Amino acid sequence: MVIKATPITLEQLKRKEVEAAQLEANVLGEAREVSARAVSARAVEARAVSARAVAARAAAAARA
């Protein structure tokens, strides 16, 4: 199998590097967005647990 190297100009190389940097920035941005949503979901879950604990204490106090 013969692999032929295609010549590339300095401008094409720079453009490829810029594209790669932009792709990396997009991936990092998406990762941060997913992480922020996960933090938000955990906060919602914690509030739900807290609300259930308050309801359980209120029910226990009503029975006492």
Buried (B, 14 or more C-beta within 10 A) or exposed (E): EEEEEEEEEEEEEEEEEEEEEEEEEEEEEEEEEEEEEEEEEEEEEEEEEEEEEEEEEEEEEEEE
